[in-house]
C-alpha cells in the first residue's frame, strides 16, 4: 500500500464569507483537493456572519475582500470580537 492511500482526510469546518457562488466553489474545490473533508456555510452579510460565528466553532474563515455591503476587514473584526479568533483568509 502506498502512502497516498494511507492518508486520512482531515475534517475542516469552513465559514465562507462570499457573494460569488463561483468563488465559493473554487475555495471548496481547493480545500478538497488538498485532502480535507469540508463542512461549510456561506454567508454574505455581517449579520449572517455574526450568527454563524455564534452558532458554531469554525476551523477556518475565508472572506472575499470587497463585497457590496461587507468587507474582509469587517469580517476580520467580527472574527476577533465574536469568535475571539483571528483565522481569516481573504481573496
MILOVO-372179 format. One record per residue: residue number from 0; residue in three letters; x, y, z of N, C-alpha, C in turn. Coordinates in steps of 0.02 Angstrom, whole numbers, m for minus. Example, Ala and Ser with C-alpha at 12.3 -4.5 7.8 and 13.67 -1.06 7.14 Angstrom:
MILOVO-372179
+-------+------+--------+---------+--------+---------+----------+--------+--------+---------+--------+
! kelum ! tiba ! n.east ! n.north !   n.up ! ca.east ! ca.north !  ca.up ! c.east ! c.north !   c.up !
+-------+------+--------+---------+--------+---------+----------+--------+--------+---------+--------+
!     0 !  ALA !    660 !    m284 !    390 !     615 !     m225 !    390 !    660 !    m165 !    390 !
!     1 !  SER !    642 !    m112 !    354 !     684 !      m53 !    357 !    645 !       2 !    394 !
+-------+------+--------+---------+--------+---------+----------+--------+--------+---------+--------+
end
This chain:
MILOVO-372179
+-------+------+--------+---------+--------+---------+----------+--------+--------+---------+--------+
! kelum ! tiba ! n.east ! n.north !   n.up ! ca.east ! ca.north !  ca.up ! c.east ! c.north !   c.up !
+-------+------+--------+---------+--------+---------+----------+--------+--------+---------+--------+
!     0 !  UNK !     42 !     m59 !      0 !       0 !        0 !      0 !     44 !      62 !      0 !
!     1 !  UNK !     31 !     109 !    m44 !      72 !      170 !    m46 !     47 !     221 !      5 !
!     2 !  UNK !     88 !     271 !     19 !      71 !      321 !     70 !      8 !     361 !     52 !
!     3 !  UNK !     m3 !     373 !    m11 !     m62 !      412 !    m31 !   m126 !     378 !    m10 !
!     4 !  UNK !   m128 !     312 !    m13 !    m189 !      277 !      7 !   m196 !     271 !     82 !
!     5 !  UNK !   m143 !     287 !    120 !    m146 !      285 !    192 !   m169 !     351 !    223 !
!     6 !  UNK !   m173 !     403 !    183 !    m191 !      469 !    209 !   m264 !     469 !    229 !
!     7 !  UNK !   m277 !     493 !    290 !    m345 !      501 !    314 !   m364 !     574 !    304 !
!     8 !  UNK !   m421 !     585 !    272 !    m442 !      653 !    260 !   m462 !     687 !    326 !
!     9 !  UNK !   m435 !     746 !    337 !    m450 !      785 !    396 !   m514 !     825 !    385 !
!    10 !  UNK !   m557 !     824 !    437 !    m620 !      862 !    434 !   m605 !     936 !    448 !
!    11 !  UNK !   m635 !     980 !    409 !    m623 !     1051 !    416 !   m690 !    1088 !    412 !
!    12 !  UNK !   m705 !    1128 !    463 !    m766 !     1169 !    463 !   m747 !    1238 !    439 !
!    13 !  UNK !   m778 !    1259 !    382 !    m758 !     1321 !    349 !   m818 !    1368 !    342 !
!    14 !  UNK !   m810 !    1428 !    368 !    m859 !     1481 !    357 !   m833 !    1523 !    299 !
!    15 !  UNK !   m873 !    1527 !    246 !    m852 !     1564 !    186 !   m894 !    1628 !    181 !
!    16 !  UNK !   m860 !    1684 !    185 !    m893 !     1749 !    178 !   m883 !    1771 !    106 !
!    17 !  UNK !   m934 !    1763 !     66 !    m925 !     1770 !     m7 !   m993 !    1782 !    m40 !
!    18 !  UNK !   m994 !    1825 !    m91 !   m1056 !     1838 !   m127 !  m1056 !    1807 !   m197 !
!    19 !  UNK !  m1004 !    1770 !   m214 !    m999 !     1738 !   m280 !  m1000 !    1662 !   m273 !
!    20 !  UNK !  m1050 !    1630 !   m301 !   m1055 !     1557 !   m298 !   m994 !    1524 !   m331 !
!    21 !  UNK !   m969 !    1554 !   m384 !    m910 !     1526 !   m418 !   m849 !    1527 !   m372 !
!    22 !  UNK !   m841 !    1581 !   m334 !    m783 !     1586 !   m288 !   m791 !    1537 !   m230 !
!    23 !  UNK !   m852 !    1527 !   m207 !    m865 !     1477 !   m155 !   m842 !    1408 !   m179 !
!    24 !  UNK !   m862 !    1391 !   m239 !    m843 !     1326 !   m268 !   m767 !    1320 !   m275 !
!    25 !  UNK !   m734 !    1374 !   m294 !    m661 !     1374 !   m300 !   m628 !    1359 !   m233 !
!    26 !  UNK !   m652 !    1392 !   m180 !    m625 !     1380 !   m113 !   m635 !    1307 !    m93 !
!    27 !  UNK !   m696 !    1282 !   m103 !    m711 !     1213 !    m83 !   m670 !    1162 !   m124 !
!    28 !  UNK !   m664 !    1174 !   m188 !    m626 !     1129 !   m231 !   m552 !    1127 !   m210 !
!    29 !  UNK !   m525 !    1186 !   m195 !    m455 !     1190 !   m174 !   m443 !    1152 !   m109 !
!    30 !  UNK !   m487 !    1161 !    m61 !    m479 !     1127 !      3 !   m488 !    1051 !     m4 !
!    31 !  UNK !   m536 !    1031 !    m44 !    m546 !      958 !    m55 !   m486 !     928 !    m90 !
!    32 !  UNK !   m459 !     963 !   m139 !    m400 !      939 !   m175 !   m341 !     932 !   m127 !
!    33 !  UNK !   m339 !     974 !    m75 !    m285 !      971 !    m25 !   m296 !     914 !     25 !
!    34 !  UNK !   m353 !     879 !     19 !    m365 !      821 !     60 !   m411 !     831 !    119 !
!    35 !  UNK !   m449 !     885 !    120 !    m494 !      898 !    176 !   m565 !     875 !    160 !
!    36 !  UNK !   m599 !     849 !    211 !    m672 !      838 !    208 !   m702 !     903 !    235 !
!    37 !  UNK !   m744 !     934 !    195 !    m768 !     1001 !    211 !   m840 !    1001 !    236 !
!    38 !  UNK !   m850 !    1035 !    291 !    m916 !     1056 !    314 !   m914 !    1131 !    308 !
!    39 !  UNK !   m962 !    1161 !    272 !    m957 !     1233 !    262 !  m1024 !    1267 !    266 !
!    40 !  UNK !  m1019 !    1332 !    275 !   m1077 !     1376 !    272 !  m1054 !    1438 !    236 !
!    41 !  UNK !  m1096 !    1465 !    193 !   m1079 !     1525 !    156 !  m1126 !    1582 !    178 !
!    42 !  UNK !  m1097 !    1639 !    192 !   m1135 !     1699 !    211 !  m1109 !    1758 !    171 !
!    43 !  UNK !  m1151 !    1809 !    165 !   m1128 !     1869 !    128 !  m1148 !    1934 !    161 !
!    44 !  UNK !  m1170 !    1931 !    225 !   m1185 !     1992 !    262 !  m1154 !    1988 !    331 !
!    45 !  UNK !  m1144 !    2045 !    361 !   m1116 !     2048 !    428 !  m1162 !    2013 !    478 !
!    46 !  UNK !  m1227 !    2021 !    471 !   m1274 !     1990 !    516 !  m1271 !    1914 !    511 !
!    47 !  UNK !  m1269 !    1887 !    451 !   m1266 !     1814 !    442 !  m1199 !    1787 !    467 !
!    48 !  UNK !  m1145 !    1824 !    457 !   m1081 !     1802 !    482 !  m1080 !    1800 !    558 !
!    49 !  UNK !  m1107 !    1852 !    590 !   m1109 !     1854 !    663 !  m1149 !    1795 !    690 !
!    50 !  UNK !  m1206 !    1780 !    658 !   m1246 !     1724 !    680 !  m1208 !    1658 !    672 !
!    51 !  UNK !  m1174 !    1650 !    616 !   m1136 !     1588 !    605 !  m1079 !    1581 !    655 !
!    52 !  UNK !  m1046 !    1636 !    672 !    m991 !     1633 !    721 !  m1017 !    1616 !    790 !
!    53 !  UNK !  m1077 !    1636 !    807 !   m1105 !     1621 !    873 !  m1134 !    1550 !    876 !
!    54 !  UNK !  m1155 !    1524 !    819 !   m1187 !     1458 !    817 !  m1137 !    1400 !    820 !
!    55 !  UNK !  m1077 !    1411 !    796 !   m1030 !     1355 !    787 !   m958 !    1379 !    790 !
!    56 !  UNK !   m914 !    1335 !    811 !    m842 !     1350 !    806 !   m819 !    1330 !    736 !
!    57 !  UNK !   m782 !    1374 !    705 !    m757 !     1362 !    637 !   m682 !    1353 !    640 !
!    58 !  UNK !   m656 !    1307 !    599 !    m584 !     1297 !    594 !   m552 !    1350 !    551 !
!    59 !  UNK !   m590 !    1375 !    503 !    m563 !     1423 !    455 !   m619 !    1470 !    432 !
!    60 !  UNK !   m603 !    1533 !    425 !    m649 !     1581 !    396 !   m614 !    1612 !    336 !
!    61 !  UNK !   m645 !    1608 !    278 !    m618 !     1641 !    219 !   m665 !    1698 !    200 !
!    62 !  UNK !   m638 !    1749 !    170 !    m680 !     1807 !    153 !   m659 !    1838 !     88 !
!    63 !  UNK !   m709 !    1856 !     49 !    m699 !     1899 !     m9 !   m675 !    1966 !     20 !
!    64 !  UNK !   m630 !    1998 !    m14 !    m604 !     2061 !     11 !   m654 !    2118 !      7 !
!    65 !  UNK !   m693 !    2120 !    m47 !    m737 !     2176 !    m58 !   m804 !    2152 !    m86 !
!    66 !  UNK !   m856 !    2158 !    m45 !    m924 !     2142 !    m67 !   m966 !    2206 !    m61 !
!    67 !  UNK !  m1025 !    2206 !    m91 !   m1065 !     2268 !    m91 !  m1080 !    2295 !    m21 !
!    68 !  UNK !  m1092 !    2251 !     29 !   m1111 !     2276 !     95 !  m1065 !    2252 !    151 !
!    69 !  UNK !  m1010 !    2221 !    133 !    m967 !     2190 !    184 !   m897 !    2183 !    156 !
!    70 !  UNK !   m846 !    2184 !    199 !    m777 !     2178 !    175 !   m738 !    2129 !    218 !
!    71 !  UNK !   m679 !    2110 !    195 !    m637 !     2065 !    234 !   m613 !    2099 !    298 !
!    72 !  UNK !   m604 !    2164 !    297 !    m583 !     2200 !    358 !   m638 !    2195 !    411 !
!    73 !  UNK !   m701 !    2203 !    391 !    m756 !     2196 !    438 !   m762 !    2124 !    461 !
!    74 !  UNK !   m751 !    2077 !    416 !    m755 !     2006 !    434 !   m701 !    1989 !    486 !
!    75 !  UNK !   m642 !    2014 !    477 !    m588 !     2002 !    525 !   m606 !    2032 !    593 !
!    76 !  UNK !   m632 !    2092 !    594 !    m652 !     2123 !    657 !   m705 !    2082 !    692 !
!    77 !  UNK !   m753 !    2055 !    654 !    m805 !     2012 !    683 !   m776 !    1947 !    710 !
!    78 !  UNK !   m729 !    1918 !    674 !    m697 !     1856 !    699 !   m664 !    1867 !    766 !
!    79 !  UNK !   m630 !    1922 !    772 !    m595 !     1937 !    835 !   m645 !    1953 !    890 !
!    80 !  UNK !   m695 !    1993 !    875 !    m743 !     2015 !    926 !   m790 !    1960 !    948 !
!    81 !  UNK !   m814 !    1920 !    901 !    m866 !     1871 !    916 !   m835 !    1803 !    933 !
!    82 !  UNK !   m792 !    1779 !    890 !    m765 !     1712 !    899 !   m699 !    1712 !    937 !
!    83 !  UNK !   m671 !    1772 !    948 !    m607 !     1779 !    982 !   m552 !    1739 !    946 !
!    84 !  UNK !   m557 !    1739 !    880 !    m508 !     1706 !    838 !   m488 !    1753 !    782 !
!    85 !  UNK !   m430 !    1741 !    756 !    m406 !     1782 !    700 !   m389 !    1740 !    640 !
!    86 !  UNK !   m423 !    1684 !    631 !    m408 !     1642 !    574 !   m452 !    1664 !    516 !
!    87 !  UNK !   m422 !    1703 !    470 !    m458 !     1730 !    414 !   m413 !    1730 !    353 !
!    88 !  UNK !   m440 !    1709 !    297 !    m402 !     1710 !    235 !   m443 !    1750 !    185 !
!    89 !  UNK !   m413 !    1797 !    151 !    m451 !     1838 !    104 !   m429 !    1826 !     33 !
!    90 !  UNK !   m477 !    1835 !    m13 !    m462 !     1830 !    m85 !   m483 !    1892 !   m121 !
+-------+------+--------+---------+--------+---------+----------+--------+--------+---------+--------+
end
